[in-house]
Amino acid sequence: MAILRNIIRTGTQNVDEIAKHAIIAVNRFSLVSLLLTSCFGIVFYFLTGELQILAAGLTEAVLLAGVLWLNSRHKHLWASYAYICIINGSLVYFSGILAAIIEVHLAFLLMFGASLLFFRKDRDRMISIGITALTLLLCEYNYSYPFINPILKTDYEQMLLRWLARPGIILLDSLVLWYYKKTNEALYSSLMKRSEELEAANTSKNFFIRVTNHELKGPLNAIHEISQTLLLNDEVDESPSLKPLAEDLYTASTTAMQEVTNVLDMSQIEAGKINQVDNSSINIRQFLMNLCKVHQYTANRKKVSIVTEFHDQLPLTIISDKAKLTKVMSNLLVNAVKFTAPKSRVTVKAYVKDGLLYMAVKDRGKGIERERLHTIFDPFETEQNSLMEGSGLGLFITRHFIELLGGKITVNSSPKEGTVFTLHMPLIAGQAEPQVTQPAIAPADYSGKKVLICEDDEISQLYLAKFLERAGCTTLLADNGAKAINLAQQEMPDLMILDSHMPVMSGRETITHIRNHPHLAHLPIIVISGDAYSGESEELLTAGASEYLLKPVSFRTLSDVMRKYLTSPVNNKRLPPAQAIR
C-alpha cells in the first residue's frame, strides 16, 4: 500500500493544492489504465492467441508508465497531454483491430471528464477535448470505411471482447465520476470549514470593534466634555492664548470621535446591517444651517467661514433619512474644512434640477490629484493634514449612504478652484408646515433641581457635574446602577442621567428597577451611551428610558433635552454647537 501511495503521489512535491489534485488524478488514471490494458492484453492473448493484441496492450502499458515518469520529473503538463494522447491513440487502434465502436462512445465520457480534471487552463482543456472529438470522428470513419483491418473473426472472440474490454472502460468512467464526487465533497467540506472560520473571525472582529468603540468613547467623551467646559469658562473666552487651545481640543475630540464612529459604521456596512432607510420630514434649509454651525468651531481654528446658498425653487421640507443625510453632509463638511486653505471659505449649496435634489460642498484647497479621483471613495483612502490623519472611511460611508437613498455622488477638483463634492438624489418634497412664531426662550436657572448622574467614568462624571452645576442644578453622583437606585430612593431627584454600560448593574437593569419602583416610576431618565450599534437605543427606550443620546455628549444638546423635563428657566450661557443625535 505504501508503494502504491508513493506512485500515486509522485511529482506532487512543492506544488500548490490545486495542482496536487490534478497530478494525483493523472497518476491514478495512468496506473489504473496501465493495469487494465496489461491485463486485457495478456488475458485476451491466452484466450485467443492473438499476439497483436498482447503487443499493443503491453506497449500502451509502457507508455502509461512514461506518464508517471514525466510527473516524477515535474513535467506535469506534458504528462497530462501524454495520457490524453496515449488513450486516444489506443482507442483509434483498438477500435480498428477489434471492430467495435461502442467502447469509443463510452471512452469519450472518460476523456471528457479527464480533460476537465487534468488541466487548469481553459485553453488546455479545449485542446484535450478537441483531441478526443477528433478520435471519435476517426473511429466513426474507420467503422464505416475501414482503414485498419480488424482481427476478430468469430462470435467467440466478439464475446470475449464484450466481457473484457467494456467493463474496463466502464470502470474508468466510474473512476471519473467517483473522482468528481470526492473532489466536490472535499471542496464543499473545505468551503464549509472556511465559511465557519470566516464567520467566527467576523463575529470576533465585530465584538472587538464594539467593545473597543465603547472603551474609546469613554475617554474621548471626557476630553470632549473638558473642551466644552473650557469654552464655557469666561476666563478662557477672554484669553487670546487659551481660547485657541480650547477650540483645538474641541476640534480634535470631535474629529477623533467621528473617526471611531466611521470604523463602527464600516463594520456594520460589511455585516449588511445598514441597509434600511428611515424617512422623515426635514426642513432642508434649517437642517443644513444647523450642520454648518456644528462644524464652525473646527472652521474657526483655520479662520474659515462656512456659508450656505439656497436656490429659490428649493422646497421648504423634503422626505429623506435624516440620520444618514446627517452623516453624509457631516463627512463632506469635515473633509472640506480639513483641506480648505486657511482664511478661505467653504460653501454648502442646495438646489433643484431636473426633478432631483442637489447638494454640493465646495472648498478652496489645493485640490485632489487626477489619478486619485478614481479611488477617493474606496475604503482606507486618506490624506494627511496638519491636525489628524483620518481613517479613510468617511467618503466610502458617504457613498454607501447616498446610494441607499437612491442617489449618487461625484467629485470635481482642480488646483486653482479647489474641490467640490456634489450629490444628487430623488426629490420628495414634504408637506410645508405652517410657520408659527415661537416665543423667545427665557434664560434658565435650574436652581433647586436635583440631577442624579450615574456614570462609572470619573472624568466624565466630574465634568458633566460641572456643567449641570453651572446651570444651577444640585448633582448627585453614583458609579453603578445599584448605588444610583439607593441614592434615588433617598433623594428623589428630578432627573437622572444614566450611562448604558456600568458594573454591578447595567443601564437596562437600572431602568427596569426604577420603572418598577412605586415612587420613582415617573423619574425622567436620559441615557448616554458610547455604543452606537443599532438596536441598543430601541432596547433601552423600550425598557423605559426617556431619551437616548450618543457620546460624545454635546452640552448644548443635553441642555435642549433637559429643558423638556426641567421646565424652569435656564441661564443659557454660550454653548458649543450641538452634535447630531444618531
VMD Tcl script that draws the C-alpha trace (Angstrom):
set ca {
  {0.00 0.00 0.00}
  {2.88 2.37 0.78}
  {4.40 1.72 -2.68}
  {1.04 2.33 -4.35}
  {0.56 5.54 -2.35}
  {4.01 6.76 -3.36}
  {3.31 6.06 -7.05}
  {0.02 7.96 -6.91}
  {1.67 10.94 -5.19}
  {4.77 11.06 -7.38}
  {5.58 14.57 -8.57}
  {3.41 16.36 -6.01}
  {6.27 17.89 -4.04}
  {6.46 21.69 -3.84}
  {3.22 22.38 -5.71}
  {0.04 24.12 -4.63}
  {-3.05 22.22 -3.51}
  {-4.97 22.59 -6.79}
  {-2.02 21.36 -8.88}
  {-1.51 18.47 -6.46}
  {-5.08 17.24 -7.05}
  {-4.55 17.31 -10.83}
  {-1.22 15.45 -10.64}
  {-2.68 12.76 -8.38}
  {-5.60 12.37 -10.80}
  {-3.22 11.87 -13.75}
  {-1.15 9.34 -11.77}
  {-4.21 7.46 -10.57}
  {-5.78 7.22 -14.04}
  {-2.43 6.24 -15.60}
  {-1.91 3.48 -13.04}
  {-5.43 2.08 -13.41}
  {-5.24 2.26 -17.24}
  {-1.81 0.60 -17.18}
  {-3.15 -2.33 -15.12}
  {-6.28 -2.69 -17.22}
  {-4.51 -2.65 -20.60}
  {-1.84 -5.07 -19.35}
  {-4.45 -7.49 -18.02}
  {-6.58 -7.11 -21.14}
  {-3.66 -7.82 -23.49}
  {-2.41 -10.82 -21.52}
  {-5.82 -12.44 -20.92}
  {-7.04 -11.84 -24.47}
  {-3.82 -13.32 -25.84}
  {-4.12 -16.52 -23.76}
  {-7.78 -16.93 -24.78}
  {-7.43 -16.15 -28.47}
  {-3.73 -16.44 -29.28}
  {-3.77 -13.01 -30.95}
  {-0.19 -11.76 -30.41}
  {-1.00 -8.37 -31.95}
  {-3.37 -7.50 -29.07}
  {-0.79 -8.54 -26.46}
  {1.87 -6.38 -28.09}
  {-0.48 -3.39 -28.32}
  {-1.62 -3.75 -24.70}
  {1.93 -4.02 -23.33}
  {3.10 -1.10 -25.49}
  {0.30 1.06 -24.12}
  {1.20 -0.03 -20.56}
  {4.85 1.06 -21.10}
  {3.71 4.41 -22.48}
  {1.42 4.95 -19.48}
  {4.37 4.18 -17.19}
  {6.11 7.00 -19.05}
  {3.33 9.36 -17.89}
  {4.22 8.54 -14.29}
  {7.88 9.18 -15.10}
  {7.06 12.59 -16.60}
  {5.21 13.57 -13.44}
  {8.13 12.40 -11.32}
  {10.31 14.79 -13.36}
  {7.79 17.57 -12.70}
  {6.75 17.71 -16.36}
  {3.14 17.89 -15.27}
  {1.61 19.48 -18.37}
  {3.48 17.06 -20.64}
  {2.27 14.16 -18.51}
  {-1.36 15.26 -18.80}
  {-1.15 15.66 -22.58}
  {0.73 12.35 -22.84}
  {-2.08 10.47 -21.06}
  {-4.73 12.08 -23.28}
  {-2.82 11.27 -26.47}
  {-1.96 7.71 -25.42}
  {-5.53 6.82 -24.54}
  {-6.98 8.48 -27.65}
  {-4.37 6.79 -29.88}
  {-5.12 3.39 -28.35}
  {-8.86 3.96 -28.86}
  {-8.33 4.54 -32.58}
  {-6.09 1.49 -32.89}
  {-8.11 -0.92 -30.75}
  {-11.47 0.13 -32.21}
  {-9.98 -0.62 -35.61}
  {-8.48 -4.03 -34.93}
  {-11.39 -5.05 -32.69}
  {-14.07 -3.55 -34.98}
  {-16.07 -2.20 -32.03}
  {-17.27 1.42 -32.00}
  {-19.38 1.17 -28.82}
  {-16.37 1.24 -26.50}
  {-15.26 4.51 -28.09}
  {-18.55 6.20 -27.09}
  {-18.04 5.05 -23.51}
  {-14.42 6.14 -23.56}
  {-15.39 9.61 -24.84}
  {-17.09 10.29 -21.47}
  {-13.88 9.20 -19.74}
  {-11.69 11.51 -21.81}
  {-14.07 14.47 -21.48}
  {-14.06 14.18 -17.69}
  {-10.28 13.61 -17.61}
  {-9.73 16.78 -19.66}
  {-11.51 18.86 -17.01}
  {-9.66 17.13 -14.15}
  {-6.12 17.24 -15.52}
  {-5.83 20.79 -16.84}
  {-6.17 24.14 -15.04}
  {-6.31 26.42 -18.08}
  {-9.35 26.51 -20.35}
  {-7.09 26.53 -23.43}
  {-5.53 23.19 -22.46}
  {-8.95 21.74 -21.66}
  {-10.32 22.76 -25.05}
  {-7.30 21.25 -26.83}
  {-7.74 17.99 -24.92}
  {-11.46 17.82 -25.67}
  {-10.66 18.62 -29.32}
  {-8.24 15.67 -29.48}
  {-10.95 13.41 -28.03}
  {-13.52 14.68 -30.54}
  {-11.07 14.00 -33.39}
  {-10.57 10.48 -32.04}
  {-14.31 9.87 -32.09}
  {-14.54 11.09 -35.70}
  {-11.66 8.81 -36.77}
  {-13.26 5.82 -35.06}
  {-16.60 6.55 -36.71}
  {-14.92 6.90 -40.09}
  {-12.95 3.66 -39.62}
  {-16.15 1.87 -38.61}
  {-17.85 2.93 -41.86}
  {-14.77 2.94 -44.15}
  {-12.17 0.64 -42.52}
  {-8.54 1.77 -42.90}
  {-7.40 -0.50 -40.00}
  {-8.02 -4.18 -40.67}
  {-9.97 -5.96 -37.90}
  {-8.59 -9.19 -36.42}
  {-11.71 -10.50 -34.67}
  {-13.42 -13.07 -36.89}
  {-15.53 -15.39 -34.70}
  {-18.50 -14.85 -32.40}
  {-16.40 -16.27 -29.58}
  {-13.80 -13.53 -29.94}
  {-16.54 -10.88 -30.09}
  {-18.00 -12.23 -26.85}
  {-14.57 -12.13 -25.18}
  {-14.18 -8.50 -26.24}
  {-17.56 -7.68 -24.74}
  {-16.67 -9.30 -21.42}
  {-13.12 -7.95 -21.18}
  {-12.98 -4.51 -22.83}
  {-16.29 -2.95 -21.95}
  {-16.10 -3.50 -18.17}
  {-12.65 -1.84 -18.19}
  {-14.00 1.25 -19.95}
  {-16.99 1.35 -17.60}
  {-14.58 1.06 -14.65}
  {-12.62 4.06 -15.88}
  {-15.85 6.04 -16.40}
  {-16.87 5.15 -12.86}
  {-13.46 6.32 -11.65}
  {-14.08 9.71 -13.26}
  {-17.45 10.03 -11.56}
  {-16.00 8.89 -8.22}
  {-13.15 11.35 -8.53}
  {-15.55 14.21 -9.25}
  {-17.69 13.20 -6.26}
  {-14.66 13.00 -3.98}
  {-13.30 16.34 -5.20}
  {-16.65 18.08 -4.80}
  {-17.11 16.68 -1.30}
  {-13.60 17.83 -0.35}
  {-14.22 21.28 -1.81}
  {-17.59 21.53 -0.08}
  {-16.08 20.45 3.23}
  {-13.23 22.94 2.81}
  {-15.68 25.68 1.86}
  {-17.88 24.99 4.89}
  {-14.85 24.95 7.20}
  {-13.59 28.19 5.70}
  {-17.04 29.72 5.97}
  {-17.23 28.79 9.65}
  {-13.76 30.23 10.25}
  {-14.68 33.46 8.48}
  {-17.96 33.69 10.39}
  {-16.14 33.18 13.68}
  {-13.49 35.74 12.69}
  {-16.16 38.23 11.62}
  {-18.05 37.74 14.89}
  {-14.84 38.25 16.86}
  {-13.99 41.31 14.81}
  {-17.41 42.87 15.31}
  {-17.29 42.12 19.02}
  {-13.81 43.63 19.25}
  {-14.92 46.75 17.36}
  {-18.00 47.10 19.54}
  {-16.04 46.77 22.80}
  {-13.20 48.98 21.56}
  {-15.69 51.55 20.32}
  {-17.30 51.73 23.75}
  {-13.98 51.84 25.58}
  {-12.65 54.59 23.32}
  {-15.77 56.68 23.54}
  {-15.47 56.86 27.34}
  {-12.17 58.81 27.45}
  {-12.99 60.68 24.24}
  {-16.27 61.79 25.77}
  {-14.36 63.01 28.84}
  {-11.99 65.01 26.61}
  {-14.95 66.42 24.72}
  {-16.63 67.48 27.97}
  {-13.41 69.10 29.19}
  {-13.15 71.08 25.95}
  {-16.75 72.25 26.28}
  {-16.19 73.21 29.91}
  {-13.18 75.29 28.87}
  {-15.18 77.01 26.15}
  {-17.83 77.90 28.72}
  {-15.25 79.45 31.03}
  {-15.30 83.24 30.89}
  {-11.56 83.45 31.61}
  {-10.73 81.19 28.66}
  {-13.14 83.11 26.44}
  {-11.32 86.35 27.19}
  {-7.79 84.90 26.93}
  {-6.14 85.22 23.48}
  {-3.77 82.34 24.29}
  {-6.14 79.83 25.95}
  {-9.17 80.18 23.67}
  {-7.42 78.76 20.54}
  {-6.16 75.83 22.62}
  {-9.68 75.13 23.92}
  {-11.06 75.27 20.38}
  {-8.30 72.95 19.13}
  {-9.12 70.49 21.92}
  {-12.81 70.63 21.00}
  {-11.99 70.11 17.30}
  {-9.61 67.21 17.95}
  {-12.05 65.40 20.24}
  {-14.88 65.84 17.73}
  {-12.70 64.59 14.87}
  {-11.45 61.60 16.86}
  {-14.98 60.64 17.83}
  {-16.09 60.83 14.21}
  {-13.29 58.50 13.14}
  {-14.28 55.98 15.81}
  {-17.88 56.17 14.59}
  {-16.74 55.71 10.96}
  {-14.94 52.48 11.87}
  {-18.11 51.26 13.55}
  {-20.24 52.21 10.55}
  {-17.80 50.39 8.27}
  {-18.13 47.17 10.26}
  {-21.91 47.43 10.16}
  {-21.89 48.04 6.40}
  {-19.72 44.94 5.92}
  {-22.16 42.95 8.05}
  {-25.08 44.23 5.94}
  {-26.75 45.88 8.92}
  {-27.07 49.40 7.49}
  {-29.44 48.89 4.60}
  {-32.66 50.31 5.99}
  {-33.90 53.80 5.12}
  {-35.99 55.61 7.75}
  {-37.64 58.54 6.02}
  {-38.96 61.59 7.81}
  {-39.76 65.21 7.04}
  {-36.70 67.51 7.04}
  {-36.61 71.29 6.87}
  {-33.71 71.23 4.44}
  {-32.57 74.84 4.88}
  {-32.60 74.67 8.68}
  {-31.01 71.23 8.56}
  {-28.03 72.42 6.51}
  {-27.60 75.63 8.50}
  {-27.52 73.69 11.76}
  {-24.84 71.35 10.37}
  {-22.78 74.34 9.31}
  {-23.00 75.73 12.84}
  {-21.87 72.38 14.22}
  {-18.66 72.47 12.17}
  {-17.98 76.19 12.50}
  {-15.86 75.69 15.64}
  {-13.49 73.47 13.65}
  {-13.52 76.02 10.84}
  {-12.73 78.83 13.29}
  {-9.40 77.19 14.01}
  {-8.31 77.94 10.41}
  {-10.27 81.21 10.24}
  {-12.55 79.61 7.66}
  {-16.17 80.64 7.21}
  {-18.91 78.17 6.24}
  {-21.65 79.76 4.11}
  {-24.85 78.38 2.62}
  {-26.54 79.06 -0.73}
  {-30.13 78.01 -1.36}
  {-31.95 78.38 -4.67}
  {-35.48 79.74 -4.72}
  {-37.04 76.55 -6.10}
  {-35.73 74.51 -3.17}
  {-38.77 73.25 -1.21}
  {-39.14 74.06 2.47}
  {-39.14 70.40 3.53}
  {-38.02 67.14 1.95}
  {-38.60 63.48 2.80}
  {-35.39 61.54 3.48}
  {-33.41 59.66 6.13}
  {-32.19 62.40 8.44}
  {-29.57 60.30 10.25}
  {-27.91 59.11 7.03}
  {-28.11 62.55 5.45}
  {-26.51 64.00 8.58}
  {-23.65 61.51 8.31}
  {-23.19 62.27 4.60}
  {-23.09 66.05 4.93}
  {-21.02 65.91 8.13}
  {-18.36 63.79 6.42}
  {-18.24 66.20 3.47}
  {-18.03 69.23 5.75}
  {-15.28 67.65 7.85}
  {-13.20 67.00 4.71}
  {-13.91 70.44 3.28}
  {-12.81 72.23 6.48}
  {-9.83 69.89 6.85}
  {-8.40 70.53 3.38}
  {-9.51 74.04 2.50}
  {-6.95 76.84 2.60}
  {-6.68 78.90 5.82}
  {-8.72 82.12 5.86}
  {-10.86 80.83 2.99}
  {-14.48 79.79 2.67}
  {-16.43 76.53 2.48}
  {-19.69 76.75 0.56}
  {-22.70 74.49 1.05}
  {-25.17 74.77 -1.81}
  {-28.61 73.17 -2.24}
  {-30.74 73.40 -5.37}
  {-33.21 71.52 -7.56}
  {-32.53 70.45 -11.15}
  {-34.43 68.08 -13.43}
  {-36.56 66.86 -10.54}
  {-33.53 65.93 -8.42}
  {-32.24 67.45 -5.20}
  {-28.61 68.54 -5.48}
  {-26.35 69.38 -2.55}
  {-22.74 70.43 -3.01}
  {-19.86 71.17 -0.62}
  {-17.02 73.23 -2.09}
  {-13.66 74.04 -0.52}
  {-10.77 76.28 -1.61}
  {-7.98 73.77 -1.10}
  {-5.15 72.59 -3.33}
  {-7.37 70.01 -4.99}
  {-7.08 66.26 -5.44}
  {-4.68 64.65 -7.91}
  {-6.46 63.43 -11.01}
  {-5.33 59.80 -10.66}
  {-6.72 59.70 -7.10}
  {-10.20 60.81 -8.17}
  {-10.89 57.23 -9.27}
  {-10.10 55.81 -5.82}
  {-11.20 58.61 -3.49}
  {-14.37 56.73 -2.48}
  {-12.57 53.45 -1.79}
  {-12.18 52.44 1.87}
  {-8.97 53.41 3.67}
  {-8.07 56.06 1.08}
  {-6.95 59.09 3.08}
  {-4.90 62.27 3.03}
  {-2.78 63.85 5.76}
  {-3.47 67.24 7.24}
  {-1.98 69.38 9.97}
  {-4.28 68.15 12.76}
  {-5.04 64.50 12.21}
  {-4.95 61.82 9.54}
  {-8.35 60.22 9.06}
  {-9.15 56.54 8.72}
  {-10.10 56.94 5.06}
  {-13.61 55.60 5.65}
  {-15.66 58.81 5.55}
  {-16.13 59.05 1.77}
  {-16.73 55.30 1.44}
  {-19.51 55.52 4.04}
  {-20.83 58.69 2.39}
  {-21.17 56.97 -0.99}
  {-22.82 53.92 0.59}
  {-25.42 56.05 2.38}
  {-26.13 58.18 -0.71}
  {-26.69 55.06 -2.80}
  {-29.04 53.74 -0.11}
  {-31.01 56.97 -0.53}
  {-31.23 56.34 -4.27}
  {-28.65 58.93 -5.27}
  {-25.07 59.34 -6.47}
  {-22.08 61.45 -5.50}
  {-19.44 62.93 -7.79}
  {-16.26 64.94 -7.25}
  {-14.56 67.62 -9.34}
  {-11.25 69.11 -8.37}
  {-8.57 71.48 -9.65}
  {-5.56 73.17 -8.01}
  {-7.00 76.62 -8.69}
  {-10.68 76.15 -7.91}
  {-10.45 73.61 -5.08}
  {-12.69 70.56 -4.70}
  {-16.44 70.24 -4.90}
  {-18.38 67.13 -3.90}
  {-21.86 67.07 -5.43}
  {-24.57 64.61 -4.53}
  {-27.95 64.24 -6.13}
  {-30.91 62.18 -5.03}
  {-34.63 61.85 -5.84}
  {-36.52 64.90 -4.64}
  {-39.51 64.06 -2.47}
  {-40.97 67.31 -1.22}
  {-42.56 67.21 2.21}
  {-45.70 68.99 3.27}
  {-44.88 72.53 4.31}
  {-45.54 73.07 7.98}
  {-47.23 76.30 9.00}
  {-44.76 78.85 10.29}
  {-45.57 79.63 13.89}
  {-43.71 82.37 15.64}
  {-42.18 80.84 18.71}
  {-41.86 82.96 21.81}
  {-38.31 83.64 22.82}
  {-36.97 81.07 25.25}
  {-36.15 82.76 28.50}
  {-32.74 82.21 30.06}
  {-32.99 79.42 32.55}
  {-31.85 78.65 36.01}
  {-32.26 75.08 37.19}
  {-31.78 76.10 40.80}
  {-33.35 73.64 43.19}
  {-33.41 70.82 40.62}
  {-31.68 67.60 41.62}
  {-29.98 65.65 38.85}
  {-28.64 62.16 39.55}
  {-25.59 61.29 37.43}
  {-24.91 57.56 37.11}
  {-21.58 57.25 35.29}
  {-18.66 54.93 36.07}
  {-16.06 57.11 34.30}
  {-14.86 59.57 36.95}
  {-13.69 62.24 34.48}
  {-16.98 62.22 32.57}
  {-18.83 62.28 35.87}
  {-16.79 65.27 37.09}
  {-17.19 67.49 34.02}
  {-20.83 66.59 33.48}
  {-21.45 67.64 37.09}
  {-19.58 70.92 36.48}
  {-21.82 71.73 33.53}
  {-25.00 70.95 35.45}
  {-23.88 72.94 38.46}
  {-23.24 75.96 36.21}
  {-26.89 75.70 35.22}
  {-27.92 75.75 38.89}
  {-28.54 72.04 39.38}
  {-27.73 70.11 42.51}
  {-25.87 66.97 41.38}
  {-25.93 63.52 42.94}
  {-23.19 61.09 41.86}
  {-23.18 57.29 41.55}
  {-20.74 54.99 39.72}
  {-23.06 52.00 39.27}
  {-26.75 51.24 38.94}
  {-27.22 49.78 42.42}
  {-25.85 52.91 44.10}
  {-27.95 55.08 41.80}
  {-31.17 53.29 42.85}
  {-30.37 53.66 46.57}
  {-29.49 57.33 46.08}
  {-32.64 57.95 44.06}
  {-34.80 56.43 46.83}
  {-33.20 58.71 49.41}
  {-33.02 61.99 47.48}
  {-35.92 61.71 44.96}
  {-34.15 63.55 42.10}
  {-35.93 65.49 39.33}
  {-33.88 63.90 36.54}
  {-31.44 61.03 36.05}
  {-28.57 60.90 33.56}
  {-27.55 57.25 33.10}
  {-24.62 55.58 31.32}
  {-25.77 52.45 29.49}
  {-22.75 50.27 30.39}
  {-21.78 50.05 34.06}
  {-20.51 47.47 36.58}
  {-22.74 45.79 39.19}
  {-25.97 46.68 37.39}
  {-26.33 47.55 33.70}
  {-28.23 50.53 32.38}
  {-31.16 48.39 31.29}
  {-31.42 46.67 34.68}
  {-31.26 50.04 36.42}
  {-34.06 51.42 34.25}
  {-36.20 48.34 34.90}
  {-35.78 48.65 38.69}
  {-36.66 52.35 38.62}
  {-39.72 51.86 36.44}
  {-40.96 49.15 38.83}
  {-40.41 51.33 41.92}
  {-43.67 52.95 43.12}
  {-42.08 56.32 43.93}
  {-39.56 56.50 41.06}
  {-41.59 55.15 38.18}
  {-42.06 58.60 36.59}
  {-38.45 59.78 37.03}
  {-37.15 61.09 33.66}
  {-34.08 59.10 32.56}
  {-31.66 60.36 29.89}
  {-29.41 57.52 28.73}
  {-25.94 58.45 27.49}
  {-24.23 55.64 25.60}
  {-20.98 55.03 23.81}
  {-22.43 52.03 21.99}
  {-23.60 53.06 18.53}
  {-24.72 49.59 17.43}
  {-28.24 49.56 16.10}
  {-30.75 48.01 18.45}
  {-29.44 49.32 21.78}
  {-31.39 52.58 21.61}
  {-34.65 50.73 20.88}
  {-33.90 48.24 23.65}
  {-33.32 50.92 26.30}
  {-36.18 53.15 25.18}
  {-38.47 50.12 25.31}
  {-37.19 49.37 28.82}
  {-38.32 52.82 29.91}
  {-35.61 55.39 29.09}
  {-36.99 58.86 28.34}
  {-34.18 59.88 25.95}
  {-31.15 58.24 24.33}
  {-28.02 60.27 23.45}
  {-24.74 59.07 21.99}
  {-21.34 60.02 23.27}
  {-19.65 62.44 22.87}
  {-22.26 64.40 24.78}
  {-22.78 67.91 23.49}
  {-23.72 70.16 26.39}
  {-25.99 72.14 24.10}
  {-27.87 69.02 23.01}
  {-28.08 67.82 26.60}
  {-29.40 71.22 27.68}
  {-32.11 71.10 24.99}
  {-33.17 67.62 26.13}
  {-33.14 68.60 29.81}
  {-35.44 71.53 29.01}
  {-38.19 69.04 28.17}
  {-38.11 67.63 31.71}
  {-36.91 70.55 33.85}
  {-39.25 73.35 32.92}
  {-37.67 76.13 34.98}
  {-35.96 78.95 33.06}
  {-32.31 78.41 32.29}
  {-29.35 80.74 32.37}
  {-28.15 79.86 28.89}
  {-24.51 80.84 28.52}
  {-22.82 80.49 25.13}
  {-22.57 76.78 24.35}
  {-20.57 74.85 21.77}
  {-22.61 73.77 18.73}
  {-24.68 70.62 19.12}
  {-23.67 67.24 17.76}
  {-26.11 65.35 15.61}
  {-28.08 62.79 17.64}
  {-27.99 59.42 15.89}
}
mol new
graphics top color blue
foreach p $ca { graphics top sphere $p radius 0.5 }
foreach p [lrange $ca 0 end-1] q [lrange $ca 1 end] { graphics top cylinder $p $q radius 0.2 }
display resetview
